[in-house]
Amino acid sequence: MNNQSVGPILNKDRHLLKLFVWNVRGAGSREFFSNLKEYVRIHRPALIVLLETHISGRRADDVCTRIGFQGMYRVEAQGFMGGIWLLWDPCEMQVNILRAQPQFITMEIVSSGVRPWFFTAIYASPVAHQREVLWRGIEGFAGIVDKPWLLAGDFNETKNLEERDHGGDEMHRRCLKFNNIIQNNGLIDLGFSGPKFTWARSLCEQTRKRARLDRALCNADWRSRFQEASVLQLAHCYSDHCLC
């Protein structure tokens, strides 16, 4: 199941500004909607990122409207695959979209009492060669970024085999590559509290696989600016990914 988390939590003039990131594996069901509404009621995020929504067009419009946030931007699902939704409270922040592709949306966040900063919502493709497009996008933006920068979402990779309960030589090679991307672009893993794994598949113990595919990264400027920020991964619910 997808793990869930609430965070990062930004200290903004003693006001908690919460970002909520969730790979939902389909946003069209009643179960998804009731779970999301309950999380919003409890945690009151200012911005929500929903990944792998699987629906688009008028049906997506209806779901987004029912969630109740006035700010809205989407990268549509391709058929029943992918999809990134942004929902935010305009009273808490202004969101300026800079670039959007099927695997990421990069935006500028402007809110009261805080200098503008960049945020990239990530949904890495499960197909390895398609993830190369995402890595190039991260490298390109890292080369020109001039503000604090946060990246969060489903990277579909792990930093080491300890972040999985399965793997071999090929998985080790993928971990090394992902670490190189993080290090070469000056990014910092914000860590987390909560469940160790953010993704799990299969209820059968013999075939069950788990991994920490969802995380938050940032540049040094963002970490210095928001020293109190933290990531909380919530328990599995509905999806096979955790919330961040």
Buried (B, 14 or more C-beta within 10 A) or exposed (E): BBBBBBBBBBBBEEEEBBBBBBBBBBBBBEEBBEBBEEBBEEBEBBBBBBBBBBBBEEEBEEBBEEBEBEBBBBBBBEEEEBBBBBBBBEEBBBBEEEEBEBBBBBBBBEBEEBEEBBBBBBBBBEEEEEBEBBBEBBEEBBEEBEBBBBBBBBBBBBBBBEBBEEBEEEBEEBBEBBBEBBEEBBBBEBEBEBBEBBBBEEEEEEEEEBBBBBBBBBBEBBBEBBEEBBBBBBEBBBBBBBBB
